[in-house]
Amino acid sequence: MQDHDDTLLVARLRKGNIHAFETLYNRYSAKLYNSVSLLSYDKSLAKDITQSCFLTIWEKRDLLDPEKSFSSYIYTIARNLVYKETERLILTNKFVDSGLRNQTEAFEEDTIEHLNTAYLENYLTQLIAGLSELPRKIFLMKKERNLSTKEIATELGITERSVEAHFYRTLKYLKEKLRDYMMIFF
């Protein structure tokens, strides 16, 4: 029944009906937010992406096809926005990493560089030790033992998707903490 309701609502939305938009928003926003939160592990980002999805729906309402699944359409928009944001974060981190590397190379004294590295390694070790058990195991299996996602999933008896999610969340957490540490340190 909901699909038929969605078809009618999307047809009305195409004509600019704000009430149809509000109904679709109320029907899907919480579910979409929860899905994006699971993908991104960042509630603030999930809120932004959820809002962006509905903004995109409103802006492109005249392109909507009432006969196609509205939920599939909005979840596709959300997934693409999560991927774009992840890519942006990765590129930003590469840029920050590159800048920090150039700053480190500028130091003339090897002693200071070794000291910085030792502090950073110690800090990273503390961060990893502070992780909960499953994310820590997954991270160490991937980084120290060089196991694939499939091998980790098999060994731990969980899904590959779960391994990827835990690893992504851990990597994001470590990068944020290291970035903060490096900003303070330098």
C-alpha positions in Angstrom: 0.0 0.0 0.0 2.9 2.4 0.8 4.3 2.0 -2.7 0.9 3.1 -4.2 0.8 6.0 -1.7 4.4 6.9 -2.7 3.4 6.9 -6.4 0.6 9.4 -5.7 2.7 11.5 -3.5 5.6 11.7 -6.0 3.1 12.6 -8.7 1.9 15.5 -6.5 5.4 16.4 -5.6 6.3 16.8 -9.3 3.6 19.5 -9.5 5.2 21.3 -6.5 2.8 20.1 -3.8 4.6 21.0 -0.5 2.3 18.7 1.5 3.3 15.7 -0.6 6.9 16.6 0.0 6.3 16.9 3.8 4.6 13.5 3.9 7.5 11.9 2.0 9.9 13.6 4.3 8.1 12.4 7.4 7.9 8.9 6.0 11.5 8.5 5.0 13.7 11.0 6.9 14.2 8.9 10.1 14.9 5.7 8.2 17.3 7.5 5.9 19.1 9.2 8.8 19.5 5.8 10.5 20.9 4.2 7.3 23.3 7.0 6.7 24.4 6.9 10.3 25.2 3.2 9.9 27.3 4.0 6.8 29.1 7.0 8.0 29.3 6.5 11.8 28.9 10.3 12.1 25.5 11.6 13.3 26.2 15.2 12.3 27.2 14.0 8.8 24.1 11.7 8.7 21.9 14.7 9.5 23.5 16.9 6.8 23.2 14.1 4.2 19.6 13.4 5.1 18.8 17.1 4.6 20.8 17.2 1.4 18.9 14.3 0.0 15.5 15.9 0.6 16.8 19.2 -0.8 17.9 17.4 -3.9 14.5 15.7 -4.1 12.8 19.1 -3.9 15.1 20.8 -6.4 14.8 17.9 -8.9 11.1 17.1 -8.2 10.2 17.7 -11.9 12.5 14.8 -12.9 11.0 12.3 -10.5 9.2 9.3 -12.1 6.2 8.4 -10.0 6.2 4.8 -11.4 9.7 4.2 -9.9 10.5 3.4 -6.3 10.9 6.6 -4.3 12.7 4.8 -1.5 15.3 3.3 -4.0 15.8 6.8 -5.4 16.3 8.5 -2.1 18.6 5.8 -0.8 20.7 6.0 -3.9 21.1 9.7 -3.5 22.1 9.2 0.1 24.6 6.4 -0.7 26.2 8.6 -3.4 26.5 11.6 -1.0 28.1 9.3 1.6 30.6 8.1 -1.0 31.4 11.7 -2.1 31.9 12.8 1.5 34.1 9.8 2.2 36.2 10.6 -0.9 36.4 14.2 0.1 37.7 13.2 3.6 40.2 10.8 2.1 41.5 13.5 -0.2 41.6 16.0 2.6 43.5 13.6 4.8 46.0 12.9 1.9 46.5 16.7 1.5 47.0 17.1 5.3 49.3 14.1 5.4 51.3 15.5 2.5 51.6 18.9 4.2 52.6 17.4 7.5 55.2 15.3 5.7 56.7 18.4 4.1 56.8 20.2 7.4 58.6 17.2 9.0 61.1 17.1 6.2 61.9 20.8 6.9 63.3 20.0 10.3 67.0 19.9 10.3 67.7 17.9 13.4 67.2 14.2 13.2 66.8 14.0 17.0 63.7 16.1 16.9 62.3 14.0 14.1 62.9 10.7 15.9 61.4 12.2 19.1 58.3 13.3 17.2 57.9 9.9 15.5 58.3 8.2 18.9 55.6 10.4 20.5 53.3 9.8 17.5 53.7 6.1 17.5 53.1 6.0 21.3 49.9 8.1 20.8 48.7 5.8 18.0 49.4 2.7 20.1 47.3 4.3 22.9 44.5 5.1 20.6 44.4 1.5 19.2 44.6 0.1 22.8 41.6 2.3 23.7 39.4 0.8 21.0 36.7 -1.7 21.9 37.7 -5.3 21.3 36.1 -6.1 17.9 37.3 -2.9 16.1 40.8 -3.3 17.6 41.0 -6.9 16.5 39.8 -6.1 13.0 42.2 -3.1 12.7 45.2 -5.1 13.9 44.3 -8.2 11.7 44.2 -5.9 8.7 47.2 -3.8 9.4 49.6 -6.1 11.3 48.7 -9.5 9.8 47.7 -8.1 6.4 44.6 -10.2 6.2 41.9 -9.5 3.6 38.4 -8.5 4.6 37.1 -12.0 3.7 39.8 -13.7 5.8 39.0 -11.5 8.8 35.3 -12.1 8.4 35.8 -15.9 8.3 38.2 -15.9 11.3 35.8 -13.8 13.4 32.6 -15.3 12.2 31.1 -12.1 11.0 30.1 -10.7 7.6 32.5 -9.0 5.3 30.3 -5.9 5.4 30.6 -5.8 9.2 34.4 -6.0 8.9 34.5 -3.2 6.3 32.2 -1.0 8.5 34.3 -1.6 11.7 37.5 -0.9 9.8 36.2 2.2 8.1 34.9 3.6 11.4 38.2 2.8 13.2 40.3 4.3 10.4 38.1 7.5 10.5 38.4 7.7 14.3 42.2 7.3 14.2 42.6 9.8 11.4 40.6 12.4 13.3 42.5 11.9 16.5 45.9 12.0 14.7 44.9 15.1 12.8 43.9 16.8 16.0 47.2 15.6 17.7 49.2 16.8 14.7 47.5 20.2 14.7 48.3 20.7 18.4 51.8 19.3 18.0 52.8 21.5 15.1 
